[in-house]
Amino acid sequence: MVAAIFVFSIMWAKMITDKEKGRLFKLAMRDDLTGLHTRRYFHTHLIQAITHATIQQEPLSIIMMDIDF
């Protein structure tokens, strides 16, 4: 009985962990205050864009702006 409860507890903790992992991933990709994508999102998608452009032998242009108020 104790072993079954222990296994159930581990399974429940894993379910919560997977759910939390998705939530934390979403939080890490967007700024909570502005709702804009973060540098981490940009970096992830930049690598994908560079890979795609290299494979397709297409040019890739990047425009970056730093806007401060």
RACOR-V657744 format. One record per helix or strand. SS is the DSSP state (a for helix, b for strand). FROM is the first residue (numbers start at 1). TO is the last residue. If there is no record, write none. Layout:
BEGIN
ss: {SS;SS}
from: {FROM;FROM}
to: {TO;TO}
END
This chain:
BEGIN
ss: {a;b;b;a}
from: {2;30;37;39}
to: {29;30;37;56}
END
